[in-house]
Amino acid sequence: MSDMRSWCCGPDGRPDFEKMKVFMDRHDRRSRFDTAGWALFFIWVGIAWLADVGMGVALLGVATITLGMQALRKIYGVHVEGFWILVGIGFAIAGFWQWFDIALPLAPFVLIAAGVALLIWRVRPGNQHRAS
C-alpha cells in the first residue's frame, strides 16, 4: 500500500487521482488474470482427468496455461511473475519427461539445477547483501 501512495502522489505530495485510477485498473486486471488462470487450471485438470489423457499431456496442459497467462500479462502490460514462468517451465519439462517415458528420475536433476541456480544467484558479484 505504501508503494501505491508514493507512486500515486504528485511532486507536491498530494494525491494524483488519475495515477490512482491507473494503479487500480492495473490491480483489477492482475486480479482478473489470476482468477482466469486458476479457472482454466481447474477446467483443464477436470477434462484431463475425465478423458484420461495421461500424466504427460496433463502436465503439458498445465504448463501451457501457466506460461500462456504470463504471456497475456506481458501483452496487456500487467506485471509478469518470474516465479510462475519457472513453474510453467518446470511443468513443461515434467510433462515431456513423462510423455517420453524417460527412465532417469527427474527429481535429482531438478535439485541439482536449483542448487546451481541458487549458488550463482548468491555468489555472483553485485548481488551481495550488506550486513546491517
Secondary structure, 3 states (H helix, E strand, C coil): CHHHHHHCECCCCCECHHHHHHHHHHHHHHHHHHHHHHHHHHHHHHHHHHHCCCHHHHHHHHHHHHHHHHHHHHHCCCCCCHHHHHHHHHHHHHHHHHHCCCCCCCHHHHHHHHHHHHHHHHHCCCCCCCCC
